[in-house]
Amino acid sequence: METTLGSIGVLCEDALLEILARLPSKSVLRCRAVCKRWRRIATGRSFLAAHAARQPRQMLVITRSWTVRAVPLSAGDGDDDDGRRGYLCDPIKRDKRGRYTRSGGSLLASLDGLLVLQQSPGNFVVCNPITRQWSRLPQVRPKTFPTVYPCGFYFHRPSGEYRVLCHVVEAEGDSDSDWKYDYTDDYYITSTSGVMPRRLGPAPSSNHPIDMGYEYPVAWREILHWCSFRPEATSQGKILAFHTVAETFRLMARPPGTTSAALLELDGALCAVAFEGTTSLNIWVLQDYESERWMLRDQVVVVQPLKSLHHGLVSVAISDGADVILIRHCYNNSLVNLCDLKEKKVREIELVWFPRFLAFSESLVSHAFFQPPWCFELGPIKFCD
């Protein structure tokens, strides 16, 4: 590429990296096609790290058109857009007129710019909606009458793999004997390595059906944490933790005096939010992980009555990493609470989308598991142009 004095081509590589790192992801992808030099800079590790550090932390939502979209946590109740513009991916199979025909995939998890979709029980797809790449993970294949509950999606640092932890409930028995079955609960792990899923071990059985599903865990110190719906935790009023390297489970103490709380990461620490009646929102931080000692980090007084506090049971929460917390309750999906820590205010908003409380930040990192061969059984996933 010919350069003239004052053109961008005469800039040093460090300056070019700083400029390109400030561009949106789609613009970076176009810039890679300008010349070999720009492509080399825009695909290097230092550039990818710098670009990822500048990406805002957003929340994933399901639009009224069943597309997956990322929105700012402080977006309020949104607009009248039906989600056909600016979406990340569309996992739904549609006819020629764009109408819904059948379920093509449910959104399960988000990590490092990757999304995990479930197309059928035990059949998971991982994709990067920004680079428009996708692949299927090895299928979890239980024996009979399986119910597969995805528990968490995490990065296993020692192996360099992304893994999905599943809770599989299987029924074994004779359908001719009055439909009497013996149920077994097991944990399975499937990963981007391509090897067959492996059984991790038995899961504690529960006398209560898991009808509310599993909330997305909070990952901190290579450990996944659940607080609300896990039968192992709720029966004892504890938090369930899974060490992704040692592959062991443990129960941890909840913040003192809380019967309903939601975990989240805030300012790089493991925190929990819980309402104290209808008058205040308490924010706890795990001060000492080993001794499981919680400390009250902040308390925000609720000035105006909130309709969503009728039951008072916190379901899940998500933060922008610093100042904004969005909270959902167990029995109300339409109304959510938005807490602004700077202004010390909690307000109630109604979203036009269905919030998934999954954080998403764009990533341009390329992964080897996205390479062919492709699986012909994989359902279609459409990405935004």
ZANUZA-229238 format. One line per field, with one value per residue (C-alpha): x, y, z. Coordinates in steps of 0.1 Angstrom, whole numbers, plus 2048, in hexadecimal, padded with zeros to 3 digits. Layout:
REM ZANUZA-229238
east = (X / ...) .
north = (Y / ...) .
up = (Z / ...) .
REM end
This chain:
REM ZANUZA-229238
east = (800 / 80E / 811 / 815 / 820 / 804 / 7F1 / 7E8 / 800 / 81F / 814 / 827 / 817 / 811 / 7FD / 7EA / 7E2 / 7D4 / 7BE / 7B1 / 7AA / 791 / 77C / 75D / 762 / 751 / 768 / 786 / 77C / 77A / 79C / 7AC / 7A5 / 7B7 / 7DB / 7F1 / 800 / 7DE / 7D3 / 7F2 / 7ED / 7C7 / 7CC / 7E8 / 7E4 / 7ED / 7D3 / 7B7 / 7BE / 7BD / 79E / 78C / 794 / 782 / 762 / 744 / 734 / 710 / 6F3 / 6E4 / 6BF / 6A6 / 692 / 66E / 67A / 68D / 6AF / 6CC / 6D7 / 6EF / 6E3 / 6F3 / 6E8 / 6DD / 6C7 / 6A7 / 688 / 697 / 685 / 66B / 685 / 67A / 69D / 6A1 / 6BC / 6DD / 6D9 / 6F7 / 6E8 / 6C7 / 6C6 / 6A1 / 698 / 681 / 66D / 674 / 65F / 674 / 659 / 661 / 65E / 66E / 686 / 6A9 / 6BD / 6BB / 6D5 / 6E8 / 708 / 721 / 746 / 763 / 74D / 740 / 71C / 70F / 6EE / 6DB / 6CA / 6BD / 6C3 / 6E8 / 6F0 / 704 / 710 / 72B / 72E / 73F / 724 / 73E / 755 / 737 / 746 / 735 / 73A / 728 / 736 / 736 / 713 / 70A / 6F8 / 6E7 / 6D6 / 6B0 / 697 / 6B3 / 6AF / 6CF / 6D3 / 6F1 / 701 / 71E / 735 / 759 / 77D / 793 / 7B5 / 7CC / 7BF / 7B5 / 792 / 770 / 759 / 734 / 72A / 709 / 6F2 / 6E2 / 6C3 / 6BC / 69F / 6A5 / 689 / 66E / 652 / 63B / 63F / 627 / 640 / 656 / 67A / 699 / 6A9 / 6CE / 6DF / 702 / 719 / 728 / 742 / 744 / 75F / 76D / 788 / 772 / 775 / 756 / 745 / 74F / 73C / 74A / 737 / 715 / 701 / 6EE / 6CB / 6AE / 68A / 67E / 67D / 694 / 678 / 688 / 6A8 / 6CB / 6D7 / 6F7 / 714 / 72C / 750 / 76B / 78D / 787 / 769 / 744 / 72B / 705 / 6EE / 6CA / 6BC / 6D5 / 6C5 / 6E6 / 6E8 / 6C3 / 6BD / 6D8 / 6D7 / 6F9 / 70C / 718 / 73C / 74D / 773 / 779 / 79D / 799 / 776 / 769 / 749 / 745 / 72A / 731 / 720 / 708 / 708 / 6FB / 6D5 / 6CD / 6B4 / 6B3 / 6D1 / 6E1 / 706 / 719 / 73C / 741 / 762 / 774 / 766 / 74B / 72C / 708 / 6E9 / 6CB / 6AD / 6A7 / 681 / 674 / 689 / 6AD / 6C5 / 6E3 / 703 / 71B / 73F / 751 / 76D / 780 / 77A / 78B / 778 / 758 / 755 / 73C / 73C / 721 / 730 / 713 / 6EF / 6D7 / 6B6 / 697 / 684 / 667 / 652 / 65C / 641 / 65B / 663 / 641 / 651 / 674 / 686 / 6A5 / 6AC / 6CB / 6DF / 6F8 / 70F / 723 / 741 / 740 / 721 / 701 / 6EF / 6D1 / 6BC / 6A0 / 688 / 67C / 658 / 65A / 66C / 65D / 667 / 68C / 69F / 6BA / 6D2 / 6E9 / 705 / 711 / 6EF / 6E6 / 6C4 / 6AF / 695 / 67D / 67D / 66A / 67E / 670 / 689 / 68C / 6AC / 6C4 / 6DB / 6F9 / 716 / 725 / 743 / 74E / 76D / 781 / 795 / 796 / 794 / 7A0 / 780 / 76D / 780 / 771 / 766 / 742 / 726 / 709 / 6F1 / 6F7 / 6D9 / 6DB / 6E7 / 6E3 / 6F9 / 6F2 / 700) .
north = (800 / 821 / 83B / 861 / 879 / 87E / 85E / 843 / 82C / 83D / 837 / 81F / 7FE / 808 / 826 / 812 / 7F8 / 814 / 821 / 800 / 7F5 / 812 / 807 / 7F2 / 7CD / 7CE / 7EA / 7D7 / 7B9 / 7D0 / 7DF / 7BD / 7BC / 7DD / 7CF / 7B4 / 7CC / 7D6 / 7B2 / 7A7 / 7C3 / 7BD / 797 / 799 / 78F / 7B2 / 7C2 / 7A8 / 7AE / 7D4 / 7D3 / 7BC / 7D2 / 7EF / 7DC / 7E6 / 7CB / 7C6 / 7AF / 796 / 797 / 784 / 79B / 798 / 789 / 76E / 77C / 77F / 7A3 / 7B6 / 7D5 / 7ED / 7E5 / 80A / 809 / 80C / 7FD / 7FF / 808 / 7FA / 7E8 / 7C4 / 7B7 / 7B2 / 7CC / 7CC / 7A8 / 791 / 771 / 761 / 73C / 737 / 725 / 73B / 739 / 74F / 76B / 76B / 75B / 743 / 71E / 70B / 710 / 710 / 717 / 726 / 73D / 72D / 73F / 75B / 75D / 76F / 77A / 756 / 74B / 728 / 71D / 6FD / 6EF / 6D0 / 6BE / 6B9 / 6C8 / 6E9 / 702 / 71C / 73A / 75C / 774 / 78E / 778 / 764 / 743 / 725 / 700 / 6E5 / 6D6 / 6B0 / 6A5 / 699 / 679 / 66B / 649 / 64C / 669 / 682 / 6A5 / 6BA / 6D9 / 6EF / 6FC / 712 / 71B / 722 / 724 / 708 / 719 / 6FA / 6EB / 70A / 6FC / 70C / 6F4 / 6EF / 6DF / 6CC / 6BD / 69E / 68D / 66B / 653 / 62E / 614 / 601 / 614 / 5F6 / 5F6 / 612 / 62C / 627 / 634 / 638 / 65A / 661 / 683 / 688 / 6A4 / 6A4 / 6BA / 6C0 / 6D7 / 6E7 / 6CD / 6B6 / 698 / 686 / 694 / 684 / 67D / 691 / 680 / 67C / 69B / 69D / 691 / 6A8 / 69F / 6BF / 6C3 / 6DC / 6F0 / 712 / 708 / 713 / 737 / 740 / 73C / 758 / 74F / 75C / 74E / 732 / 727 / 727 / 732 / 72D / 73B / 738 / 719 / 6FD / 6E1 / 6DA / 6FE / 707 / 6E9 / 6F6 / 71B / 71C / 726 / 70A / 70E / 6FA / 6FC / 6F9 / 6ED / 6D4 / 6CB / 6CA / 6D8 / 6E9 / 6FC / 71F / 737 / 751 / 775 / 776 / 77A / 775 / 75B / 767 / 776 / 778 / 776 / 78D / 79A / 7BF / 7D2 / 7B1 / 7A1 / 786 / 798 / 791 / 7A7 / 7A2 / 7B8 / 7BE / 7BE / 7D9 / 7F6 / 7F0 / 7DD / 7CE / 7C7 / 7AE / 7A6 / 786 / 796 / 775 / 758 / 73D / 746 / 74E / 76F / 788 / 7AE / 7C7 / 7DB / 7F4 / 7FA / 80C / 819 / 812 / 833 / 82B / 80B / 7F0 / 7D8 / 7BE / 7BB / 7AA / 788 / 796 / 778 / 782 / 76C / 778 / 798 / 7A6 / 7C5 / 7DA / 7D3 / 7F3 / 809 / 7F9 / 7DA / 7CA / 7B2 / 79A / 789 / 765 / 76B / 78A / 78A / 7AA / 7C2 / 7C5 / 7DB / 7F2 / 7FD / 81B / 81A / 83D / 84D / 834 / 82E / 80F / 812 / 7FB / 7F6 / 7E1 / 7D3 / 7CE / 7B1 / 792 / 797 / 779 / 788 / 77C / 794 / 798 / 7AB / 7A9 / 794 / 790 / 773 / 755 / 732 / 711 / 6FF / 714 / 704 / 6E9 / 6CD / 6D9 / 6C5 / 6C1 / 6BA / 6DD / 6F4 / 716 / 734 / 756 / 773 / 798 / 7A7) .
up = (800 / 7F6 / 811 / 810 / 82B / 844 / 83A / 853 / 842 / 850 / 874 / 889 / 893 / 8B7 / 8AB / 892 / 8AD / 8C4 / 8A8 / 89C / 8C0 / 8C4 / 8A6 / 8A8 / 8A1 / 87F / 874 / 880 / 86B / 84C / 854 / 854 / 82E / 827 / 826 / 834 / 84E / 85C / 85C / 870 / 889 / 88D / 893 / 8AC / 8D0 / 8DE / 8C7 / 8D0 / 8F5 / 8F1 / 8DC / 8F4 / 912 / 901 / 8FA / 911 / 927 / 91B / 923 / 90C / 905 / 8F0 / 8DA / 8D0 / 8AF / 8C3 / 8B8 / 8D1 / 8D7 / 8EE / 900 / 91A / 93D / 941 / 922 / 936 / 926 / 903 / 8E4 / 8CC / 8B6 / 8B1 / 8B0 / 88B / 88A / 89D / 8AA / 8B1 / 8A4 / 89B / 8A5 / 89A / 87A / 865 / 845 / 827 / 836 / 856 / 86B / 887 / 87E / 89A / 8B7 / 8AA / 8CA / 8ED / 8FA / 918 / 91F / 916 / 91C / 90B / 8EE / 8E8 / 8EA / 8F2 / 8E3 / 8E9 / 8CA / 8DB / 8FD / 900 / 8DE / 8E3 / 8CA / 8D1 / 8BB / 8B8 / 8AA / 8A1 / 88C / 881 / 88A / 89A / 8A2 / 8B5 / 8D5 / 8D9 / 8E3 / 905 / 8FF / 91D / 91B / 920 / 926 / 92C / 939 / 934 / 94A / 93E / 95E / 952 / 936 / 940 / 934 / 941 / 943 / 946 / 925 / 913 / 90D / 910 / 923 / 92B / 94C / 94A / 964 / 953 / 962 / 953 / 958 / 958 / 95A / 948 / 938 / 93C / 962 / 96A / 95D / 97A / 975 / 989 / 984 / 984 / 986 / 977 / 96D / 94B / 93A / 914 / 905 / 8E6 / 8E5 / 8D0 / 8E7 / 8F2 / 911 / 932 / 951 / 96E / 98A / 99B / 9A4 / 9C5 / 9BF / 9C7 / 9D1 / 9C0 / 99A / 98B / 97B / 97D / 96A / 973 / 976 / 965 / 97D / 987 / 97F / 996 / 99D / 985 / 99A / 990 / 9AA / 9AB / 9C6 / 9BD / 9AC / 9B2 / 9C7 / 9D8 / 9E4 / 9EB / A01 / A19 / A13 / A04 / 9E4 / 9CE / 9C0 / 9A5 / 9A0 / 97B / 97E / 99B / 98F / 9B3 / 9C3 / 9E4 / 9F7 / A04 / A1C / A0F / A1C / A3F / A43 / A1E / A13 / 9EF / 9DD / 9BB / 9B4 / 99C / 996 / 9A0 / 99F / 99A / 9B9 / 9C0 / 9CD / 9D6 / 9D5 / 9EB / 9F4 / A19 / A19 / A02 / A0F / A05 / 9EE / 9FF / 9EB / 9FB / 9F2 / 9FA / A0F / A17 / 9FF / A14 / A34 / A20 / A31 / A21 / A28 / A20 / A04 / 9FE / A06 / 9EF / 9FD / 9E9 / 9E8 / 9D2 / 9D6 / 9BD / 9AF / 9A8 / 9CE / 9D4 / 9D9 / 9E2 / 9D3 / 9BF / 9A1 / 98E / 98B / 973 / 974 / 95C / 972 / 986 / 98B / 97D / 989 / 979 / 98E / 986 / 99D / 99D / 995 / 97F / 95D / 950 / 96C / 976 / 98E / 983 / 99E / 998 / 9B2 / 9AA / 9AF / 9CB / 9BB / 9B2 / 998 / 987 / 961 / 948 / 92B / 909 / 905 / 919 / 92D / 931 / 94B / 937 / 932 / 90F / 902 / 8DE / 8D5 / 8B5 / 8C2 / 8AA / 8B8 / 8A8 / 8B1 / 898 / 87B / 865 / 863 / 867 / 875 / 85C / 879 / 886 / 883 / 871 / 884 / 873 / 87C / 877 / 857) .
REM end
